[in-house]
Amino acid sequence: MQTIDNVLMLTHKDMNDHTKVPEWLENEYETFSKMVLNPKFPCYFGTLAEKRGEIRYTYVENNDYSKLPTTLASFLNLSRENPDKRQNLTVFFEPETKERPLEFYKNKMWEVLQYLHKNDSSPWPEHVPYDPQHRSWEFCFNGEPVFVFLGSPAYLKRHSRNYGNSLILIFQPTRIFNGFESDAPEGIKARSIIRSRLLEWDANEVDIPADSSKLGEKKDYYWKQYVIPDNNEPTKGGCPFHTKDND
């Protein structure tokens, strides 16, 4: 457990220690872990990382995002030091006191990304467009592109995006997908397995997301994959993100 310099980064062991985490988080993590460790869980990379204790965690209570920038930066640095591990930072948000629609959680995610961007002291990477409306834009932090995955209790059909009562944001540096390009044998095999499992997990209630790309492939408007509709419709409209010079 790392709690210095405004960093709150937890390990698998910490998450199972009731003296280190609030009761609501202990309960939500139990639900999350059981789901990810299920042999039929779509993303077997996530299952493997959870088994090995490679995932790092943090949490947000009372809408206090103050520790997120330093925690995410610390995690990305840790990830660079361990290039052979496909690690992610999973952020749990204190459950809402009443039922909320998916739109609420989507807005919350963009609010968090805006906060992170505002408090990011690293320069934007030169190879990524700074304009959010550019087709190749993607979220960046601490000097590198980061993929964001939203899970929430508002998903009723996409069961693969519902991990319990909490909003969950998963941050992954996109470099961990290197080697899974569309024409790579390992990428072809991984895509086939994951997509097959995804359809089964979602009980064929919805198709593979219309905006999804192949593993290891960055298609246009990558940000649309951060939060996807609970139906088969593509995401419409422009990117809601605002860069610092446009705030």
C-alpha positions as CSV (number, residue, x, y, z in Angstrom):
1,M,0.0,0.0,0.0
2,Q,1.5,3.3,-1.1
3,T,0.1,6.4,0.7
4,I,3.0,8.9,0.5
5,D,3.1,12.1,-1.4
6,N,-0.7,12.2,-1.9
7,V,-0.6,8.8,-3.6
8,L,-3.1,6.1,-2.6
9,M,-2.3,2.9,-4.5
10,L,-3.5,-0.4,-3.2
11,T,-2.5,-4.0,-3.9
12,H,-4.6,-7.2,-4.0
13,K,-3.5,-7.9,-0.4
14,D,-4.5,-4.4,0.8
15,M,-8.0,-4.8,-0.8
16,N,-8.6,-7.9,1.4
17,D,-7.5,-6.1,4.6
18,H,-10.5,-4.5,6.3
19,T,-8.1,-2.3,8.3
20,K,-6.9,-0.6,5.2
21,V,-10.1,-0.1,3.1
22,P,-13.6,1.1,3.9
23,E,-16.4,-1.5,4.2
24,W,-18.1,-0.4,1.0
25,L,-14.8,-0.9,-1.0
26,E,-14.2,-4.3,0.6
27,N,-17.7,-5.4,-0.6
28,E,-17.3,-3.9,-4.1
29,Y,-13.9,-5.4,-4.5
30,E,-15.2,-8.9,-3.6
31,T,-17.8,-8.6,-6.3
32,F,-15.3,-7.3,-8.8
33,S,-12.7,-10.0,-8.0
34,K,-15.2,-12.9,-8.3
35,M,-16.3,-11.6,-11.7
36,V,-12.8,-11.1,-13.1
37,L,-11.6,-14.5,-11.7
38,N,-14.5,-16.4,-13.3
39,P,-13.0,-18.8,-15.9
40,K,-15.5,-17.5,-18.5
41,F,-14.7,-13.8,-18.0
42,P,-14.1,-12.2,-21.4
43,C,-10.7,-10.6,-20.9
44,Y,-8.4,-13.4,-19.8
45,F,-5.6,-10.9,-19.6
46,G,-7.5,-9.3,-16.7
47,T,-8.1,-12.6,-15.1
48,L,-4.4,-13.5,-15.2
49,A,-3.4,-10.0,-13.8
50,E,-5.9,-10.4,-10.9
51,K,-4.6,-13.9,-10.2
52,R,-1.0,-12.7,-10.2
53,G,-1.8,-9.7,-8.0
54,E,-0.5,-7.3,-10.7
55,I,-3.5,-4.9,-10.7
56,R,-3.3,-1.8,-8.6
57,Y,-6.3,-0.1,-7.1
58,T,-7.5,3.1,-5.6
59,Y,-10.8,4.6,-4.6
60,V,-12.8,7.8,-4.4
61,E,-15.1,8.9,-1.6
62,N,-17.2,12.0,-1.4
63,N,-16.3,13.1,-4.9
64,D,-12.7,13.9,-3.7
65,Y,-10.5,13.4,-6.7
66,S,-7.4,15.1,-5.1
67,K,-5.3,11.9,-4.9
68,L,-6.1,10.7,-8.4
69,P,-3.5,12.7,-10.4
70,T,-0.5,11.7,-8.2
71,T,-1.8,8.1,-7.9
72,L,-2.2,7.6,-11.7
73,A,1.2,9.2,-12.3
74,S,2.8,6.9,-9.8
75,F,1.0,3.9,-11.4
76,L,2.2,4.8,-14.9
77,N,5.8,5.1,-13.6
78,L,5.4,1.7,-11.9
79,S,4.1,0.2,-15.1
80,R,7.1,1.5,-17.1
81,E,9.4,-0.2,-14.7
82,N,7.6,-3.5,-15.3
83,P,7.1,-3.6,-19.1
84,D,6.5,-7.4,-19.1
85,K,3.3,-7.0,-17.0
86,R,0.0,-5.9,-18.4
87,Q,-1.0,-3.9,-15.4
88,N,-3.9,-1.5,-14.9
89,L,-5.1,0.9,-12.3
90,T,-8.7,0.2,-11.3
91,V,-10.5,3.1,-9.5
92,F,-13.6,2.4,-7.4
93,F,-16.0,5.2,-6.7
94,E,-18.2,5.2,-3.6
95,P,-21.6,3.8,-4.7
96,E,-24.4,6.2,-5.3
97,T,-27.2,6.4,-2.8
98,K,-29.9,6.0,-5.6
99,E,-30.1,4.5,-9.0
100,R,-28.5,6.5,-11.7
101,P,-28.6,6.2,-15.5
102,L,-25.6,5.5,-17.7
103,E,-25.5,9.1,-18.8
104,F,-24.7,10.1,-15.2
105,Y,-21.7,7.8,-15.0
106,K,-20.5,8.9,-18.5
107,N,-20.5,12.5,-17.4
108,K,-18.7,11.5,-14.2
109,M,-16.0,9.8,-16.2
110,W,-15.4,12.9,-18.4
111,E,-15.4,15.1,-15.2
112,V,-12.6,12.9,-13.8
113,L,-10.6,13.0,-17.0
114,Q,-10.9,16.8,-17.1
115,Y,-9.7,16.9,-13.5
116,L,-6.7,14.7,-14.3
117,H,-5.9,16.8,-17.4
118,K,-6.1,20.0,-15.4
119,N,-3.6,18.6,-12.9
120,D,-1.2,17.0,-15.3
121,S,2.1,18.8,-15.3
122,S,3.6,16.6,-18.1
123,P,3.7,17.8,-21.7
124,W,1.2,16.3,-24.1
125,P,2.9,13.6,-26.3
126,E,3.8,15.0,-29.7
127,H,2.5,12.0,-31.6
128,V,-1.1,12.4,-30.3
129,P,-3.3,15.2,-31.6
130,Y,-4.1,17.8,-28.9
131,D,-7.5,18.6,-30.4
132,P,-10.2,16.3,-28.9
133,Q,-12.2,16.6,-32.2
134,H,-9.3,15.1,-34.2
135,R,-10.1,11.6,-35.3
136,S,-6.8,10.3,-33.8
137,W,-7.1,12.0,-30.4
138,E,-7.0,9.9,-27.2
139,F,-6.7,10.7,-23.5
140,C,-3.1,11.2,-22.4
141,F,-1.6,11.6,-18.9
142,N,1.9,11.8,-17.5
143,G,3.2,12.1,-21.1
144,E,1.6,9.0,-22.6
145,P,-1.7,7.7,-24.1
146,V,-3.9,6.0,-21.6
147,F,-6.9,3.9,-22.4
148,V,-9.9,4.3,-20.1
149,F,-12.6,1.7,-19.5
150,L,-15.9,2.5,-17.7
151,G,-17.9,0.0,-15.8
152,S,-21.1,0.8,-13.9
153,P,-24.3,-0.6,-12.4
154,A,-26.3,1.2,-15.1
155,Y,-25.3,-1.5,-17.6
156,L,-28.3,-3.8,-17.8
157,K,-27.5,-5.6,-21.1
158,R,-23.7,-5.3,-21.3
159,H,-23.1,-7.5,-18.3
160,S,-19.3,-7.3,-19.1
161,R,-19.4,-3.7,-18.1
162,N,-21.3,-4.1,-14.8
163,Y,-19.0,-4.9,-11.9
164,G,-21.4,-4.2,-9.0
165,N,-22.7,-1.1,-7.3
166,S,-19.7,1.1,-8.0
167,L,-18.6,3.2,-10.9
168,I,-15.3,1.7,-12.0
169,L,-12.7,3.4,-14.2
170,I,-9.8,1.2,-15.4
171,F,-6.7,3.0,-16.7
172,Q,-4.3,1.2,-19.0
173,P,-1.3,2.7,-20.8
174,T,-1.8,1.8,-24.4
175,R,1.7,0.5,-24.8
176,I,0.6,-2.7,-23.0
177,F,-1.3,-3.6,-26.2
178,N,1.9,-3.6,-28.3
179,G,2.3,-7.0,-30.0
180,F,-1.5,-7.4,-30.5
181,E,-1.7,-5.5,-33.8
182,S,-4.4,-6.7,-36.2
183,D,-2.1,-8.9,-38.3
184,A,-0.1,-10.4,-35.4
185,P,-0.8,-14.1,-34.7
186,E,-1.1,-13.5,-31.0
187,G,-3.5,-10.6,-31.6
188,I,-5.7,-12.7,-34.0
189,K,-5.9,-15.5,-31.4
190,A,-6.6,-13.1,-28.5
191,R,-9.3,-11.2,-30.4
192,S,-11.1,-14.4,-31.4
193,I,-11.2,-15.7,-27.8
194,I,-12.2,-12.4,-26.2
195,R,-15.0,-11.6,-28.7
196,S,-16.4,-15.1,-28.4
197,R,-16.4,-14.9,-24.6
198,L,-17.8,-11.3,-24.7
199,L,-20.9,-12.4,-26.6
200,E,-21.4,-15.3,-24.3
201,W,-21.0,-13.2,-21.1
202,D,-23.5,-10.6,-22.4
203,A,-25.9,-13.5,-23.1
204,N,-26.1,-12.3,-26.7
205,E,-28.4,-9.4,-25.6
206,V,-26.1,-7.0,-27.4
207,D,-23.5,-7.3,-30.1
208,I,-19.8,-6.4,-30.0
209,P,-19.8,-2.6,-29.5
210,A,-20.2,-0.7,-32.8
211,D,-17.3,1.6,-32.0
212,S,-14.9,-1.2,-30.9
213,S,-11.6,-1.7,-32.5
214,K,-9.5,-4.8,-32.8
215,L,-7.1,-5.5,-29.9
216,G,-3.9,-3.6,-30.6
217,E,-5.5,-1.5,-33.3
218,K,-6.4,2.2,-32.8
219,K,-9.3,3.1,-35.0
220,D,-10.6,6.6,-35.5
221,Y,-12.3,8.3,-32.5
222,Y,-10.7,5.9,-30.0
223,W,-12.4,7.8,-27.1
224,K,-15.8,6.3,-28.1
225,Q,-14.6,3.0,-26.6
226,Y,-14.1,4.5,-23.1
227,V,-17.9,4.3,-22.4
228,I,-20.1,2.5,-24.8
229,P,-24.0,2.4,-25.1
230,D,-26.0,-0.3,-23.5
231,N,-27.4,-1.2,-26.9
232,N,-26.1,-1.8,-30.4
233,E,-26.2,1.9,-31.4
234,P,-22.9,3.7,-32.2
235,T,-21.8,6.7,-30.1
236,K,-23.0,9.9,-31.7
237,G,-21.7,13.5,-31.4
238,G,-18.3,15.0,-30.8
239,C,-15.9,14.4,-28.0
240,P,-16.9,16.2,-24.8
241,F,-13.3,16.6,-23.6
242,H,-11.8,20.1,-23.4
243,T,-8.0,20.8,-23.4
244,K,-6.5,23.3,-21.0
245,D,-6.3,26.1,-23.6
246,N,-10.0,25.7,-24.4
247,D,-11.3,25.6,-20.8
